[in-house]
Amino acid sequence: MIAAVPSDNRLTETRSGLPNICGYEAEITQIVNHDKPVFLNQSNLNLDQIKSGFACALHMHQPTIPAGANGELISNLQYMMEHQGEGDNHNAGVFAWCYERMADWIPDLVANGCNPRIMLDYSGNLIWGLAQMGRNDILDKLKNITCNAQYQPYVEWLGTMWSHAVVPSTPIPDIKLQIQAWQHYFAAVFGYEALQRVKGFSPPEMHLPNNPDTLYEYIKALKECGYRWLLVQENSVERLDGSELWHDDKFLPNRLIATNSKGETISITALIKTQGSDTKLVAQMQPYHEAKGRGQQQLGKLSVPSCVSQIADGENGGVMMNEFARDYQPVWSEIKNDSGVVGFNGTEYIELLEAAGVSEEDYPTCQAVGQHKIWHKVEPKTATPEKVAQAIAELKETDHQFHMDGASWTNDLSWVKGYENVLEPMNQLSAMFHKKYDLLVAKDPDVTKTPEYQEALLYVLLVETSCFRYWGQGTWTDYARELYRRGEALVK
């Protein structure tokens, strides 16, 4: 059952002048671990009347950088605002508009009798950056569509890593810290009740680890943090025999299975984001147009609506700035006259299926891409870390296509190769942090409430931000080194 919400109902947004990202782990764990329906009781959709549907998510992020007037931590959006003449910084105002516009469109659509849906994925440091900038105009609008019961059926928030860390290259002990930090800060801004409704997870860069131990710990952390499902990229998963996903299975929930090097197995529900030009597909509402050409599918013993799932950056590029603004709203007026095709939110779709009698065992199964090669060499039931390490080493030696870097929506870009100057300090800072704090926290969990722990954790998380690799060598890797330097001074 759902946990009782604490009477104070909200954490403070900052402590010691920093974002509230830790200190209430026990309370957050109790709040998020429940099996009560989130959307089912307020959904106005009837599966029997639906042929197909679509689910769209918007990903928003701005990194935190040490680039204030005196080297303070500020949002990259603030830097853009203050340096409009550099690069494409003249778009800063448009970016800010993109962060708030869904909070204008959803109420307007609902007032006009439409039945819109949208999933929102905002990194923790984007939300903190908006608060740092005093952009309460944006945050108050987002709070309206998040906390106002009138709009809760239409908007679903997805959890993510607090500082946009890509999972495969994040030190394993920090994966859960990133997940929990986002939950802490989201609860601080939007309240405990809003956090209780966050059941889907959106990984930065759609990156799925394929190292058996990393994937296992990732899914374990997600489930321990109360998540029910994960959004994954189509090409980041495979069938258990190594074949590609069957075409129709991409439009149903899948069961993502992870086996670690000790032979332990865990699974979580996955919604499949199909391949394509990500921003263009969502900007032009292609998922809706594709759904119109689809119908119901067999799942277990039932015939259920298929669902086309997509996510895109919500602010990046001309198509999202302009075409999404043109194409999103008209779709919902069109749908009013076509009840056979509807918009879903991810948790809503899964809850409707399960209420109709579908179980997790009915979902098609998948695993991270490339893992079948490991399990062809090592029988999972008799796996040991030594056997798996040997199999991985042999495959790297003999199979040029094999790697343990995971897969993402930017497969032309490695998040590992060429970035040793960022990754090595990142791993060193993480190791120093855990060496200093793990035993202390084990003895006294309230250590995570101290300003010293909070500040050290903040720098560990910030160094892991993917932007310091995505944007290449130079200024961005310099930012990473400066964050590392400050973090190292705190944990030494």
N, C-alpha and C positions, 0 to 999 in steps of 0.2 A: 504493500500500500504506500501511498504518497506520504512523505514525511511532513510533520507539522512545520510550517514556516515559522522561524523565530519571530518573536513579537516585535523586535525592532525593524524587521523586514528589509533592512538595507545596510550594507557595509558603508563606511565612509569611502569616498572615491580616492582619497589620498591619505597616506600616513607618512609622517616625517618628510612631507613635501614630495613624495614619490608615489607612483601608482600603487594601489592596494592589490598586490598580486600574490600574497601569501599570508599565512598566519591563522587561517580559519579552515584548514584542510578537513578536520573532522566534521565541522558543520556543513561544509559544501558537499562532502561525500554523502552525508545523511540526506541532504536535500535532493541531490540528483539521482540517487539510486532508488527508483520506484518503478512500478510497472503499470501505473494508472494511465489510461488513454489520455493523450494530449489534445488531439483534434477530433477524435471519433464522436464525442458527444455534442460537438458544435458544428460538425461538418454538414453542409446542406447538399451533399452529393449522394446519389443513390447508384451503387454499382450496377444494378440490374438495368438501368436506363442508359448506361454509358458504353459507347463503343470503344473509345480510346481517349487517352489524355496526354498531357505534357507537363513537365516540371522544369521551371527555369530558376537558376540561381545567379546572383550577382556577387562577385568577389571584389572586395575593396581593401586597399592597403596603402599606407604611406610609412616608410621606415623612420625610425628615430635616429638622428645623427648628432654628433658633437659639434654643431656648427652655429651655435648662438653667438651673440656679440662677443662674449667672453668664453666661448667654448662650451656653453651650456647645452644640455640635451634638449633638442627641439625637434618638431616634426619636419620632415622634408617638405611638407605642404607649406609650413611657415617660411622655410627658406625660399621656396618658389615665390611666395607672395612678396618677400622682401627683396628678391633679385629677379625682377620681371624681365630684365634684358638678357638673361643667360638662357641659351638653348630654347626649349619650348616652355619655359617658366611662365610665359604669358598666358598659358592655359590654366594657371592656378585657380582663377576664379571659376572656370568651367568645372574643374575637378571638384571644388567645394560644392558647386551646384549639384553635381552627380551624386555626392554623398547624401544629399537631402531630398532629391526629387521624388524618390519613391514615397516619401512621407507626405508629399503633396498629391501625387497621382492616386494612391490607394484610396484615401478618403473621397476624392472626387469621383472615382469610378463607383465606389459603393453608394454614394449619394445619388448616382444616376442609375441605380438598379443593376449594376454589373456584378460579376462574381469573380474578381481577379485573384491571382495567386502570385506570390513571389517569395523566394528564399534569399536571405541576406547573410553574407559572410564578410564580416569586418574584422580585420586583425585587431588585437588588443592595443597595439601601439598607434594605430590609426585613431581609435576612439580616444585614447589618452592625448594624442596630439591635438584633436579637436578641442578637448577640454583645456589643454595648455594655451591654445590660441584664444580662449574665451568664446568659442563658437557655440554658445548655448542655443542660438537660433536653430542650428542643425540638430544638436543633441535633443532639444525639447521636442522637435518634430518627430525624431526617431522614437523618443519615449512615448509619444502619442500613439503611433501605430504598433508599439510593442506592449504597452501596459494598459491601453484603453481596450476593454473587453469587446467593444464594437468592431475592432479591426483584427482581433486575434485569429479569427478563422482564415484570414487572407494572407497573413504574413508569418513566415517561419524563419527564425534565426538558426543558423548552423554554427556549431562550435569550430574552432580552429586552433592552431598553435599561436601563442600570444604574440610572438614577434616574427611571424611568417618564416619560421624555420622549416626547411625541407627535411622530411623525416629520415631518409636513408643516410644522410650525412650528419645527423644530429646524434651526439653521444647518447647511447641507450638510457643512461640514468636521467637524462634531461627531457626525454620525450614526455614523460608524465608531468614533469615540472612545467613544461610549456602548456600542456593541456589544462592543468589545474590553474595556472596563472590567468589564462583567458577566462576560465569560469569565475575566479575570484573577481576579476575586474568587471566582467559583464554584470555580475550580481551587484557590485558596488554602484554601477551606473544605472542599471535598469531594475534591480530588485531581485530578491530570492524567487518570487513567484515566476518572473520571466525566465530565470535560469532553469526552473523546473521543467519548462516546456522545450528546452533545447536538447533534442534527442538525435539529431543528425550531425555528422562531422564532415567538414570540407578541408581536405589537406592542401597546404600551400603548394602551388605549381602542380596540383593533381599528382603529386609524387607518391608512389607506392614502393616501399622497400621490398626487395626480393631476397635479401639475406634471411635465412630461416629464423635466426634468433632475433634480428631486429624486427621483422614482421610480427613474430609471436609476441614480443614485448609491447609492440605498438598496439595490437589488437587487445591484449590484456589490459593495457593502460586505458584504452578507450572504454572497455567494458567496466573497469573499476571506477571510471569517472561517469558512469551512467549512460553512455551513448549506446543507441540501439542499431545504428546503421552508419555506413561510410559511403561517400561518393568516390567512385574510382573511374579512371580512364580506361576505355575499352582495350587499348593496346598494352595496358599494364598488367593484364590478367590473362590466364589461359585455362583451358579445361585441365582436369587432373592428369590426362594422358598427354598433355602438351599441345593439343590442337587448339585452334582459335575458337572463340565463342561462336556458337551457332547463331545465325542471324536473328531469329525471333527471341532468343534468350536475352538479347541486349535490352529488350523492352519490358523485362520483368525483374523483380528483385532476384539477386543471386546470393548464394551463401559462400562467402570468402573463407577458405580454410587455411590455417597456418599451422605448420608442424615445426617445432624447433629441433635443435641438434641433440636433444635428449629424448626425442620421440614424443614429446607432449604436444597435444593438438588443441586448438581453440578455433572458434569461428565467429563471424559477425555478418549481418546482412549488408549487402552492397547494392547500391543503385549504380547502373552503368552509364557513364557519360560517353555518348557515341563520338566517333572521330569526326573531324571537320575543322573548318576555320572558326575557332571558338567565338571570338567576338562577333564575327559576321553572322553566325548562326543565330545567336541570341538577339543581336541588334535588329535583325530582320524578322524575328519571331519564327524562324524556320522550324523549331520544334512543333509549333502549332500546325504549320502547314504539312509537316510530315505526319503528324498524328491524324490528320484528316484522311490520309491514305491507308491508315492501319485499322485493325479491328480487334475483336477479342481474341484471346489466346488460351490454350489449355494450360492450367497450372494445377497439378495434382488431379483431383477429380472434378475440378470446377473450370468453367470458362470465365475469364476475367478480362477487364480492359487492359490493353497494353499501355505503356507510359514511355514517352520519349523524354529523356533527361539531358539537360544541358546546363553548363555554367560558363560564364565569361567574366573578364574584368568589367566592372561596372562603370569605369571612368576612362579607361585608356583608349586612345585612338579615335579617329573621326567617326567611325561607324557607331561606336557606343555613345559618343557625345551627341551625334546628330540623328542617325537613323533609328536608334532605339527610342529616342524621344518622339520620333515620327510614327513608329510602327507598334509600340507596346500597347498604347491605349485603344486604338481602333479594334484590335483583336477581341477585346472583351465585349464590345458592342456587337460584334459579329456573332460571338458565341451565344449571346442571349437568344438568338434565333436558331441555334443548333445545339440541342442538349446532348447530342451523341458524342461530341468532343468537348472536353472540359480541361481546365487547368487544375492540377494537383499541387500540393506541397508534399515533400517526400515522406514525412512521418504520417501525414494524412492518408496517402496512398497505401502505405504498408498497413496501417491500422484498419483501413476499410477492407483490405484483402483478408487480414487475419480474422476480422469480425465475420466475414463471409464463410470462414471455415478453412482457410489456407493456413498451413503450418510451415515453419522454417524448413522442415524436412522435405517439403514439396519444391523448394527453390532449386534451380540448377546450381551446381557447385563449380567453384573456380579456385585458382590459387595464383600467387604472383608469378609473372612471366619468367620463364627459365627454370623454375624450380623442378619441373619434371625431370630435367637432366640430372639433378642431384639425387632425386628419389629413385631414378633408374639405377644409380650406382649404390645407393644405400637404402636398405629396407627400413622404412620409417619406424616400425615397431622395435627394431634392434639398433636404432641410431644412437651414436655417442658423439660428443663434440669432436673427438679425434677422427672418427670415420667421416663426418661431414666436412671437417677442415681438409682432410686428404682428398675427398671428392671434389671440393671446390678448387683446390690447388691443381689437380689433374685436369679439370675442365678448362681452367684458365690457360693451361699449358698447351692443350690440344685443340681447343675450340675457340677460334677468334671471335665468334659471335657471342660468346658467353661472358657475362659480367655480373657483378654484384652491386651495381650502382642504382638499381631500381629503374623505374620508368615513369615518365611524366608527360605533360602536354608540350614540353620543349625538348623532344628527344634529339634534336640537333645540338643540344647543349649539355655538356657534362657538368654536374654540380661538384665534381671531385677533381678531375684531371686539370692540372694547371693552376689550382688554387691552394696548393700546399701552404703558401704564405698566409692564408686565412685559416685553413683547416687545422694546421698544426697548433697555432696559438689557441684556437677555439677549443681543441681537445685538451690542451694544457690547462687552460683556465677552468674548464669543467672538472678536470681531475683535481686541481688544487681546491676548488670549491667543495667537492665531495669529501676530500681528505680532511678538510677543516670542519665540515658541518655534519656529516652523516652520523657519526657516533654521538655528537651532541644532541641532534634531533631525536635519535633513537632513545636517548636517556630522558630527554625533556622536549616533547613536541612543541611546547610554547616558545622554543628558540626561534621558530619561524615567525614569531610576532615581533622580534627585535628589529630595530632599524638597521643594525649591522647586517643581519641575514638578508633583509629585504633589499638593501642596496647592492649587496654582492650578487644576489640572485638576478636582479635587474640587469646587471652587466653581463652575466653569463648568458641570459636570454638574448640580449641585444647583439652580442657578438655572433650569435647563430642566425641572424637575419639573412635570408637568402640574397637580398639585394646587393650585399657586399661582394657577391660572386656574379650575380646576373649581369650587373652593369660593367663588369670587366675590371682590368687593372687600372690603377691611378687613384683618383680621389676617393672612390668607394672602398678600395682596399686600405687606403690611408685611414678612413673612418674606422674600419674594423680594427686596425692596429691601435688606434687611440682608445677605443673602447676596451680592448684587451689590456692596455697599459693601466687604465683606471681600475679595471676589475682585478688585475693582478695585485695592485697596491692594497686592495681591500681584503684579499684572501690570504696574502702571504703571512 
